[in-house]
Amino acid sequence: MKEMFTIYDDNGKEIGTSSREEAHRLGLWHEVVHCWMYCRIGGRVWIYFQQRAHTKKDFPDFYDLTSTGHVDAGESHQEAVIREVREEVGVDMDPKRLTYLGSVKEEIREGDFFDREIGHVYLYQLDIPFFAPGEEVDRIIAVSLEEYEKKELGSASYIQGCTLDGESVMIRQDEWCRHDGEYERLVKAVLDGMI
């Protein structure tokens, strides 16, 4: 069954529906969700990221937010984020603990791929960092808030994270999916309040 998305004009007005393939070929505006998950452990804030599976069509092996995904036609973005998080990283979220931070617009052009997304950004605090990644995710890594800001706010060419088993991981700047300005504009102030 084809994935169908609600399509929007440049002003954010709903104008119809389209298949995923057509939306990405023609650069039609559609909605996605971004979920940032974090946990406070030992006086530090840790942010969790996924490494996309090697089999993914778009950006295989890249590191990305804890969970990202499309909003299906007829689905609210809150319903979509709860579904995507469950499918991708195996976390059943309590909707009362889910914080909506706002939206961003992103455009990516690479060859025949023309993606124009309205991203609805969410933040979710975990009590215990437990994940059960699905087939679209290779692994989950943790990065301290201080280390992550070296990438987002500084000019670090790589940062250090760790697997959930405690193995150190060095991630180069060019190994990340881009979400330019999202952290600084929507996420940073909330996480700073956690320190």
C-alpha positions in Angstrom: 0.0 0.0 0.0 1.3 3.4 -1.0 2.2 5.9 1.7 0.0 9.0 1.2 0.8 12.5 2.6 -1.2 15.7 3.0 0.4 18.3 0.7 0.7 22.0 1.5 1.4 25.2 -0.5 4.3 27.5 0.2 2.1 29.3 2.8 1.3 26.1 4.7 -2.3 25.8 3.4 -3.5 22.3 2.8 -4.0 21.7 -1.0 -4.5 17.9 -1.3 -2.7 14.5 -1.0 0.1 12.8 -2.8 2.1 9.6 -2.7 5.5 9.6 -0.9 7.3 9.0 -4.3 5.5 12.0 -6.0 6.1 14.3 -3.0 9.8 13.6 -3.0 10.2 13.7 -6.8 8.3 17.0 -7.2 9.3 18.7 -4.0 5.8 19.0 -2.5 5.6 20.3 1.0 4.5 17.6 3.5 4.7 17.1 7.2 7.2 15.1 9.2 7.9 14.6 12.9 11.3 15.0 14.8 11.6 13.5 18.3 14.5 14.4 20.5 14.8 12.1 23.5 17.0 12.8 26.5 17.7 11.5 30.0 19.4 13.0 33.0 22.0 10.6 34.5 24.6 11.5 37.1 24.0 15.2 36.9 24.4 15.3 33.1 21.9 15.5 30.3 22.3 12.9 27.6 20.7 13.1 24.2 19.9 9.9 22.2 20.4 9.5 18.5 19.8 6.7 16.0 22.2 5.4 13.4 20.0 4.7 10.4 20.1 1.2 9.1 22.5 0.3 6.2 19.4 -0.8 4.2 17.7 2.6 4.3 17.1 4.2 0.9 17.8 7.7 2.1 20.9 8.5 4.2 21.9 4.9 5.1 24.3 4.6 8.1 23.9 8.3 9.0 23.2 9.5 12.5 19.9 11.2 13.1 17.6 12.4 15.8 16.1 9.7 18.1 13.2 9.3 15.8 12.0 11.0 12.6 9.3 10.1 10.2 6.4 11.2 7.9 2.9 12.2 9.0 0.4 10.1 7.0 -2.6 11.7 5.4 -5.4 12.0 8.0 -3.0 11.6 10.9 -2.1 14.3 13.5 1.5 15.0 14.0 1.2 13.9 17.7 -0.2 10.5 16.5 2.6 10.3 14.0 5.4 10.9 16.5 4.0 8.3 18.9 3.8 5.8 16.1 7.2 6.6 14.6 9.0 6.4 18.0 7.4 3.0 18.7 8.3 1.6 15.2 11.8 3.0 15.1 13.2 2.7 18.6 10.6 0.6 20.5 9.6 3.2 23.1 5.9 3.5 24.1 5.6 7.1 25.1 3.3 8.7 27.6 1.6 11.5 25.6 1.4 13.7 28.7 5.2 13.8 28.9 5.6 14.7 25.2 6.5 18.4 24.7 5.7 20.1 21.4 8.4 22.7 20.6 7.3 24.1 17.3 7.9 23.6 13.6 10.7 24.0 11.1 10.9 23.9 7.3 13.6 21.9 5.6 14.6 21.5 1.9 17.0 18.9 0.6 17.9 18.5 -3.1 20.1 15.6 -4.1 19.8 14.4 -7.7 16.2 13.3 -8.4 15.4 13.6 -4.6 13.7 16.9 -3.8 12.4 16.8 -0.2 10.4 19.8 1.3 9.3 19.1 4.8 7.4 20.9 7.5 8.9 19.3 10.6 7.0 19.2 13.9 9.6 19.1 16.7 9.0 17.2 19.9 11.0 16.6 23.1 10.6 13.6 25.4 12.4 12.9 28.7 13.2 9.3 29.5 13.5 8.0 33.0 15.6 5.1 31.9 17.3 5.0 28.5 15.7 1.7 27.2 15.3 1.2 23.5 14.3 -1.7 21.2 15.3 -0.5 17.7 13.2 -1.7 14.8 14.6 -2.7 11.3 15.1 0.9 10.2 17.6 1.6 13.0 21.1 0.0 13.4 21.7 1.3 16.9 21.1 4.0 19.4 23.9 6.2 20.8 24.1 8.7 23.7 25.8 12.0 23.4 26.2 14.4 26.4 24.6 17.8 26.0 28.0 19.5 26.3 29.6 17.3 23.6 26.6 17.7 21.2 26.9 21.5 21.5 30.5 21.3 20.2 28.9 20.1 16.9 25.8 22.3 16.9 27.2 25.6 18.3 31.0 25.2 17.6 33.1 24.0 14.7 34.0 20.5 16.0 34.8 18.2 13.0 33.7 15.2 15.2 32.2 14.5 18.6 32.2 11.6 20.9 29.2 9.5 22.0 28.7 6.0 23.3 26.6 3.0 22.6 24.1 1.9 25.2 26.7 -0.8 26.1 29.2 2.0 26.9 31.4 1.6 23.8 32.9 4.9 22.7 31.9 6.2 19.3 33.5 9.1 17.3 31.1 10.7 14.9 32.3 13.0 12.1 30.4 16.1 11.2 29.6 14.7 7.7 28.0 11.5 9.2 25.0 13.4 10.6 21.6 14.0 8.9 21.2 17.8 8.7 18.6 19.7 10.7 20.2 23.1 10.4 19.3 25.5 13.3 16.6 23.2 14.8 18.6 22.5 18.0 19.6 26.2 18.6 16.2 27.6 17.7 13.8 25.1 19.5 15.6 22.6 21.7 18.6 24.3 23.4 16.6 26.6 25.8 14.5 23.7 27.1 17.6 21.4 27.7 19.6 24.2 29.2 16.8 24.4 31.8 17.6 20.8 32.7 21.2 21.5 33.8 
